[in-house]
Amino acid sequence: MDKPTVDAYEQQAARWESERTVDEPELAAAFARRVGGEGVRLDVGCGPGWYAPLLGGQVIASDAAFSMLKIAVLGAEGAPLVQHDFEALPFRSDRISGIWAHKCLMHVPHESLPMVLHEIARVLQVGGAVQARILSDRLQRTWQADPYGQRHFSLWNEGHLRRVFDGAGFTIEDCEHRHGQWLDISATRQRTLADVVGPSMNVLVVGLNPSVYSADRGVAFARPGNRFWPAALLSRLVTADRDPVHALRHRGVGFTDIVKRATARADELVRDEYEAGVERLRELVEWLEPKVIAFLGVTGYRVAVDRHASLGIQPTDFGGAATYVMPNPSGLNAHTNVTDLVGHFQSVARLASSVASASR
């Protein structure tokens, strides 16, 4: 979350508490029923902690503003309190049963939401519930100055928001417009990989779909026999092994898939999944504008995008990005090896460099 927004809540926490109140107790009760059992709930962006007692089970209340947490000592009624940034949740993977994010994700810049949702997906168990209230682009914003400071607000189109949640590996159970300005999202974390994407990407790596093995480990191309990481390291496309977040932050390399559903075999996928996946991917590329999009696997690319494609630079772009098709790095692919893949990755890096030079 950006510093001016956090500063506004640090400075105006007491005023916020005095002027606001719980507005959706029934929604909180419904979330508690969805999570069920005794699983741990995370009240992220908890503010004064009003909702923590309503969420059922064991609750951890967290916020980026320490001043809010000092007030939440009373409101959260004994729940553990944690200060953190949305993009770095200080919890182990697969430990949280449900996340309540009420009127906090609206402060995340649009292009940062995929990585916030990546973190949410990381800490959630498969089948874990998310309940989020986000500002809708239907809101007719009329105020001239923010009464609490200089907070950032992101307004979302429903269709775009749905596809960002899809990319993070969530199934949206319900998306409801409320009171002319809110989108209430009820979503469930699936057994898949969340996109690792953001602005200013040099390369967006695109797999066909995650393997179950990779989905369970939270890392694309994770299987020991897969050649992706050894080749990417040797080519210097990435500099940390099996760490896609490091690749994005330090090398400008993002990761996604055409189809988000994890399978043991690619032939489990169906035509409708390819078509929906290509539509989502094209919107992602048009939105975040990576310099190069690198598809891994010519067979999958032929099925999903262009049945006449061959390896290398493609004659047409994809979503406005220069496009390169590489061999599938799977250890089962007898038609390639690490040395070949290193050469392809170096070609991808050169293409990204030339695109960057041409845009200057």
C-alpha positions as CSV (number, residue, x, y, z in Angstrom):
1,M,0.0,0.0,0.0
2,D,1.4,3.4,-0.9
3,K,2.9,5.6,1.9
4,P,0.5,8.5,1.8
5,T,-2.4,6.1,2.4
6,V,-0.7,4.5,5.3
7,D,0.2,7.9,6.7
8,A,-3.4,9.1,6.5
9,Y,-4.5,6.2,8.6
10,E,-1.6,6.6,11.0
11,Q,-2.6,10.3,11.6
12,Q,-6.4,10.0,11.5
13,A,-7.0,6.6,13.2
14,A,-8.8,8.1,16.2
15,R,-11.0,10.3,14.0
16,W,-11.8,7.3,11.7
17,E,-12.9,5.2,14.7
18,S,-15.2,8.0,16.0
19,E,-16.8,8.7,12.6
20,R,-17.2,5.1,11.2
21,T,-18.9,1.9,12.4
22,V,-19.6,-1.7,11.4
23,D,-21.7,-1.5,8.3
24,E,-22.0,-5.2,7.2
25,P,-22.4,-7.5,10.2
26,E,-24.5,-9.9,8.2
27,L,-21.8,-10.2,5.5
28,A,-19.2,-11.0,8.2
29,A,-21.5,-13.7,9.7
30,A,-21.9,-15.3,6.2
31,F,-18.2,-15.3,5.8
32,A,-17.8,-17.0,9.2
33,R,-20.2,-19.7,8.1
34,R,-18.4,-20.2,4.8
35,V,-15.0,-20.8,6.5
36,G,-16.6,-23.0,9.2
37,G,-14.7,-25.1,11.7
38,E,-11.8,-23.8,13.7
39,G,-9.6,-22.7,10.9
40,V,-7.6,-19.4,11.3
41,R,-9.2,-16.3,9.8
42,L,-7.1,-13.3,8.8
43,D,-8.8,-9.9,9.1
44,V,-6.5,-8.0,6.7
45,G,-6.8,-4.2,6.8
46,C,-8.6,-4.6,10.1
47,G,-8.7,-0.9,11.1
48,P,-10.1,-0.6,14.6
49,G,-10.7,-4.3,14.7
50,W,-14.5,-4.2,14.7
51,Y,-15.0,-7.2,12.4
52,A,-12.6,-9.6,14.1
53,P,-15.2,-10.8,16.8
54,L,-17.7,-11.5,14.0
55,L,-15.6,-13.7,11.8
56,G,-15.8,-16.9,13.9
57,G,-13.0,-19.3,14.9
58,Q,-9.5,-18.1,15.6
59,V,-8.8,-14.6,14.1
60,I,-5.6,-12.7,13.4
61,A,-6.2,-9.0,12.9
62,S,-3.7,-7.1,10.7
63,D,-3.2,-3.6,9.3
64,A,-0.4,-1.5,7.7
65,A,-1.1,1.4,10.1
66,F,0.2,0.9,13.7
67,S,-2.1,3.6,15.0
68,M,-5.1,1.5,13.9
69,L,-3.7,-1.6,15.6
70,K,-3.4,0.3,18.9
71,I,-7.1,1.0,18.7
72,A,-7.8,-2.6,17.6
73,V,-6.4,-3.9,20.9
74,L,-9.9,-3.3,22.3
75,G,-12.0,-3.7,19.1
76,A,-10.5,-7.0,18.1
77,E,-11.2,-8.5,21.6
78,G,-8.0,-10.3,22.2
79,A,-7.2,-11.4,18.6
80,P,-3.4,-11.4,17.8
81,L,-2.5,-8.2,16.0
82,V,0.1,-8.0,13.2
83,Q,1.4,-5.0,11.3
84,H,2.4,-5.7,7.7
85,D,2.2,-4.5,4.0
86,F,-0.4,-6.2,1.8
87,E,2.3,-7.4,-0.6
88,A,4.3,-9.3,2.1
89,L,2.0,-11.3,4.4
90,P,4.2,-12.5,7.3
91,F,2.6,-16.0,7.4
92,R,3.6,-19.4,6.2
93,S,2.1,-20.8,3.1
94,D,-1.2,-22.8,3.2
95,R,-2.0,-21.9,6.9
96,I,-5.0,-19.6,6.7
97,S,-8.6,-20.8,6.2
98,G,-10.2,-17.5,5.3
99,I,-9.3,-13.9,4.6
100,W,-11.6,-11.0,5.3
101,A,-10.5,-7.9,3.2
102,H,-13.2,-5.3,3.8
103,K,-12.6,-1.9,2.2
104,C,-8.8,-2.3,2.1
105,L,-7.9,-3.7,-1.3
106,M,-9.4,-0.5,-2.8
107,H,-6.2,1.3,-1.6
108,V,-4.0,-1.0,-3.7
109,P,-3.0,0.5,-7.1
110,H,-4.5,-1.5,-10.0
111,E,-1.2,-2.9,-11.3
112,S,-0.2,-4.0,-7.8
113,L,-3.4,-6.1,-7.1
114,P,-2.1,-9.3,-8.8
115,M,0.8,-9.6,-6.4
116,V,-1.4,-8.8,-3.4
117,L,-3.7,-11.6,-4.5
118,H,-0.7,-13.8,-5.1
119,E,0.2,-13.3,-1.4
120,I,-3.3,-14.0,-0.3
121,A,-3.4,-17.2,-2.4
122,R,0.0,-18.2,-1.0
123,V,-1.1,-18.1,2.7
124,L,-4.6,-19.6,2.0
125,Q,-5.2,-23.3,2.1
126,V,-6.7,-24.8,-1.0
127,G,-10.5,-24.3,-0.7
128,G,-9.9,-21.2,1.6
129,A,-12.4,-18.4,1.4
130,V,-11.9,-14.7,0.5
131,Q,-14.4,-12.0,1.2
132,A,-13.4,-8.6,-0.2
133,R,-15.2,-5.3,-0.7
134,I,-13.7,-3.2,-3.4
135,L,-14.7,0.1,-5.0
136,S,-16.6,-0.2,-8.3
137,D,-16.1,2.0,-11.3
138,R,-19.8,2.7,-11.2
139,L,-19.0,5.1,-8.3
140,Q,-19.5,8.7,-9.3
141,R,-16.7,10.2,-7.2
142,T,-17.7,13.8,-6.3
143,W,-15.5,14.8,-3.3
144,Q,-12.7,17.3,-4.1
145,A,-10.4,16.4,-1.2
146,D,-10.0,13.3,0.9
147,P,-11.1,14.2,4.5
148,Y,-8.6,11.8,6.0
149,G,-5.5,12.8,4.0
150,Q,-4.2,11.7,0.6
151,R,-5.4,8.1,0.3
152,H,-5.1,6.2,-2.9
153,F,-8.3,4.7,-4.3
154,S,-8.6,2.2,-7.1
155,L,-12.0,1.7,-8.8
156,W,-12.6,-1.6,-10.6
157,N,-14.6,-2.7,-13.6
158,E,-16.3,-6.0,-12.6
159,G,-15.1,-7.9,-15.7
160,H,-11.5,-6.9,-15.3
161,L,-11.6,-7.6,-11.6
162,R,-12.9,-11.1,-12.2
163,R,-10.1,-11.9,-14.6
164,V,-7.5,-10.6,-12.1
165,F,-9.0,-13.0,-9.5
166,D,-9.0,-15.8,-12.1
167,G,-5.3,-15.2,-12.7
168,A,-4.6,-15.4,-9.0
169,G,-6.1,-18.8,-8.9
170,F,-9.5,-18.0,-7.4
171,T,-13.0,-19.1,-8.4
172,I,-15.5,-16.3,-7.8
173,E,-18.6,-17.7,-6.1
174,D,-20.4,-14.3,-6.1
175,C,-19.7,-10.8,-7.3
176,E,-22.4,-8.4,-6.2
177,H,-22.8,-4.6,-6.7
178,R,-23.8,-2.9,-3.4
179,H,-25.1,0.5,-2.7
180,G,-24.1,1.9,-6.1
181,Q,-20.4,1.9,-5.3
182,W,-19.1,-1.4,-4.0
183,L,-18.2,-4.8,-5.4
184,D,-18.5,-7.6,-2.9
185,I,-16.4,-10.5,-4.0
186,S,-16.8,-14.0,-2.5
187,A,-14.0,-16.2,-3.9
188,T,-12.4,-19.6,-3.2
189,R,-8.7,-20.5,-3.6
190,Q,-8.1,-23.3,-6.1
191,R,-5.3,-25.8,-6.5
192,T,-3.3,-23.9,-9.0
193,L,-0.6,-21.2,-9.4
194,A,-1.3,-17.5,-8.9
195,D,0.1,-15.2,-11.6
196,V,3.4,-13.5,-10.7
197,V,3.0,-10.3,-12.7
198,G,3.3,-6.5,-12.5
199,P,4.1,-3.3,-14.4
200,S,7.4,-2.9,-16.3
201,M,7.9,-6.5,-17.1
202,N,10.7,-7.3,-19.6
203,V,9.4,-10.8,-20.2
204,L,6.2,-12.5,-19.4
205,V,6.7,-16.3,-19.3
206,V,3.6,-18.2,-20.3
207,G,3.1,-21.9,-19.6
208,L,0.2,-24.0,-21.0
209,N,-1.2,-24.8,-17.5
210,P,0.3,-25.7,-14.1
211,S,1.1,-29.3,-13.3
212,V,-0.4,-30.5,-10.0
213,Y,3.2,-30.9,-8.7
214,S,3.9,-27.2,-9.4
215,A,0.6,-26.0,-8.0
216,D,1.2,-27.8,-4.7
217,R,4.7,-26.2,-4.4
218,G,3.6,-22.8,-5.5
219,V,6.3,-22.5,-8.1
220,A,6.0,-22.8,-11.9
221,F,8.1,-25.5,-13.6
222,A,9.0,-26.9,-10.1
223,R,9.5,-30.6,-10.9
224,P,13.2,-31.5,-10.5
225,G,13.4,-32.9,-14.1
226,N,12.0,-29.7,-15.7
227,R,14.7,-27.8,-17.5
228,F,13.2,-24.3,-17.2
229,W,15.1,-23.1,-14.1
230,P,18.5,-24.6,-14.9
231,A,18.4,-23.0,-18.4
232,A,17.0,-19.7,-17.2
233,L,19.7,-19.4,-14.6
234,L,22.5,-20.2,-17.1
235,S,21.1,-17.6,-19.5
236,R,20.9,-15.0,-16.7
237,L,17.2,-14.5,-17.5
238,V,16.7,-15.1,-13.8
239,T,19.3,-15.1,-10.9
240,A,17.5,-17.1,-8.2
241,D,16.5,-20.8,-8.5
242,R,12.7,-21.6,-8.4
243,D,11.8,-18.1,-7.1
244,P,9.4,-16.4,-9.4
245,V,8.8,-13.5,-7.1
246,H,12.5,-12.7,-7.1
247,A,12.5,-13.0,-10.9
248,L,9.7,-10.4,-11.1
249,R,11.2,-8.0,-8.7
250,H,14.8,-8.2,-9.7
251,R,14.8,-9.3,-13.3
252,G,11.4,-8.1,-14.6
253,V,10.3,-11.6,-15.5
254,G,6.7,-12.5,-14.8
255,F,4.8,-15.8,-14.9
256,T,1.4,-16.9,-15.9
257,D,-0.4,-19.7,-17.8
258,I,-2.9,-19.9,-20.7
259,V,-5.1,-22.2,-18.6
260,K,-5.1,-21.8,-14.8
261,R,-6.5,-25.3,-13.9
262,A,-3.8,-27.6,-12.7
263,T,-3.7,-31.1,-14.3
264,A,-1.4,-34.1,-14.3
265,R,-1.5,-34.1,-18.1
266,A,-2.1,-31.4,-20.7
267,D,-4.5,-33.6,-22.6
268,E,-7.0,-33.2,-19.7
269,L,-7.7,-29.7,-20.9
270,V,-10.6,-28.8,-23.2
271,R,-11.1,-26.3,-26.0
272,D,-13.3,-23.9,-24.0
273,E,-10.5,-23.6,-21.4
274,Y,-8.0,-22.6,-24.1
275,E,-10.3,-20.0,-25.5
276,A,-11.2,-18.5,-22.2
277,G,-7.5,-18.6,-21.2
278,V,-6.3,-16.8,-24.3
279,E,-8.9,-14.1,-23.8
280,R,-7.8,-13.5,-20.2
281,L,-4.1,-13.6,-21.2
282,R,-4.6,-11.1,-24.0
283,E,-6.3,-8.7,-21.6
284,L,-3.4,-9.1,-19.1
285,V,-0.8,-8.4,-21.8
286,E,-2.7,-5.3,-23.1
287,W,-3.0,-4.0,-19.5
288,L,0.5,-4.6,-18.1
289,E,2.4,-4.2,-21.4
290,P,5.4,-6.6,-21.0
291,K,8.0,-6.0,-23.6
292,V,8.1,-9.7,-24.7
293,I,5.7,-12.6,-24.1
294,A,7.5,-16.0,-24.2
295,F,5.2,-19.0,-24.7
296,L,6.8,-22.3,-23.5
297,G,5.7,-25.2,-25.7
298,V,5.1,-24.9,-29.4
299,T,2.4,-27.6,-29.4
300,G,0.3,-25.8,-26.8
301,Y,0.8,-22.5,-28.6
302,R,-0.5,-24.1,-31.8
303,V,-3.5,-25.4,-30.0
304,A,-4.3,-22.2,-28.2
305,V,-3.2,-19.4,-30.5
306,D,-1.8,-20.2,-34.0
307,R,-1.8,-23.7,-35.4
308,H,0.8,-22.8,-38.0
309,A,3.4,-21.5,-35.5
310,S,7.0,-22.5,-35.4
311,L,9.7,-21.9,-32.8
312,G,11.3,-18.4,-32.4
313,I,10.0,-14.9,-32.9
314,Q,6.4,-14.8,-34.2
315,P,5.4,-12.7,-37.2
316,T,2.5,-11.1,-35.2
317,D,2.4,-9.8,-31.7
318,F,0.1,-11.0,-28.9
319,G,-1.8,-8.2,-27.2
320,G,0.7,-5.7,-28.4
321,A,3.7,-7.5,-27.1
322,A,6.5,-9.0,-29.2
323,T,6.0,-12.8,-29.1
324,Y,8.5,-15.7,-28.9
325,V,7.7,-19.4,-28.8
326,M,10.1,-21.8,-27.1
327,P,10.2,-25.5,-26.7
328,N,8.5,-27.1,-23.8
329,P,11.1,-27.4,-21.0
330,S,9.6,-30.5,-19.5
331,G,12.1,-33.4,-18.9
332,L,9.7,-35.5,-21.0
333,N,10.4,-33.5,-24.1
334,A,13.1,-35.4,-26.0
335,H,13.4,-32.8,-28.7
336,T,15.2,-30.2,-26.6
337,N,17.9,-29.9,-23.9
338,V,19.3,-27.3,-21.5
339,T,21.7,-25.9,-24.0
340,D,19.0,-25.4,-26.6
341,L,16.8,-23.7,-24.0
342,V,19.6,-21.4,-22.9
343,G,19.9,-20.2,-26.5
344,H,16.2,-19.5,-26.7
345,F,16.2,-17.6,-23.4
346,Q,19.1,-15.5,-24.6
347,S,17.2,-14.8,-27.8
348,V,14.2,-13.7,-25.7
349,A,16.4,-11.4,-23.6
350,R,17.8,-9.8,-26.8
351,L,14.3,-9.3,-28.2
352,A,13.3,-7.6,-24.9
353,S,16.3,-5.3,-25.1
354,S,15.6,-4.4,-28.7
355,V,12.0,-3.6,-27.9
356,A,13.1,-1.4,-25.0
357,S,15.6,0.4,-27.2
358,A,13.0,1.0,-29.9
359,S,10.6,2.6,-27.4
360,R,13.1,5.1,-26.1
